[in-house]
């Protein structure tokens, strides 16, 4: 049994991860810590486990084997490094950290202390993504030229009694979040597009503050990949009824995914649009992959490259927006 401490209920997915942990036969939630003691005590009571206000007491507790981190993003680096130095395995909400340099420091500490780190990038395990990967591997689109991926919702649109929409107010705190829609919801289009297109060469981004928040609420980025593929990533907190869309265009065909609707047109298939008869089986969710890596030593399909690439584009996008120009990745590495 892997004994787990939950570190913060700041993120909106914290309850989801607690539920996943409770449903996993190899995990047992033992403790809750939160930088907001009142919130943490309430959560601990709900989960029927003790609350510990001192983070270091949690991380030095010999009964705790692993931690699940849903803290403000600006605390990720500090907490993850402390957890790794105390030999705790780590599951964390995205993004891993704000800069590639910080990510490198985290992974060096994780490797040195021989613990398992998983960043939750769940859409890499979904059947529609695996189908898109399969279509590319089989050459059904010919030479890939362009990817468009959009994920947006109306979480920042005010409604009666909720001037900031249904997202928690702290999701608009620039210091804690490091950004708004692009770094949070936009993470999913970023890591999907990165995985499908490869190594990033340059980023041009507009991170708009349409409703006057501290952080962006309506954003788009053009990603140039080393292999010549162009990617467009769209996200925002201002779109009512916006479907998830993943579109791949190539010299020999097109793949369109909109929520659960999938269709493909290819020179190698029947004329016109085709609907796939079956999709690949989805992979284990990130939580399961993490546990399996701890217990069985299996290699997760979600990798350091995925997590680093997510931070890389976010870091470049912030610079691009601030300077009002295209940013080459080489600039960040110099």
Number of C-alpha atoms within 10 A of each C-alpha: 9 18 17 25 28 27 23 21 22 22 18 13 12 20 14 10 20 19 12 16 20 14 11 13 11 14 18 19 22 20 21 29 26 24 17 13 16 11 14 24 19 13 21 20 12 9 16 13 15 17 22 19 17 12 17 13 11 24 22 16 13 12 13 21 24 28 27 24 28 24 24 20 23 17 15 22 17 12 20 26 20 19 25 26 17 20 21 28 26 24 24 24 22 23 24 24 26 21 18 21 14 17 20 14 12 23 19 14 18 23 12 12 17 14 21 22 25 24 21 20 22 16 18 22 17 16 16 22 21 19 19 23 14 14 18 19 11 10 15 22 23 19 14 22 17 21 24 19 22 22 22 25 18 17 19 25 18 15 10 6 8 13 11 17 17 15 16 15 12 13 25 21 16 15 14 15 22 22 22 26 30 34 26 20 19 26 23 23 26 28 23 22 26 21 16 18 25 15 16 22 17 21 27 22 27 19 23 19 16 14 16 9 16 14 23 23 27 23 23 20 23 19 28 23 20 13 13 14 21 20 26 21 24 23 31 28 27 20 17 11 9 16 15 16 19 23 20 24 20 19 14 15 20 22 24 18 19 16 12 9 11 20 14 22 20 21 14 12 12 10 9 10 16 14 11 11 5 8 15 13 12 15 16 16 18 23 20 17 17 26 24 16 18 18 11 9 11 12 13 18 15 19 14 17 12 19 22 21 20 29 25 22 29 27 21 22 29 21 18 21 18 12 10 13 14 18 23 16 18 10 9 14 8 5
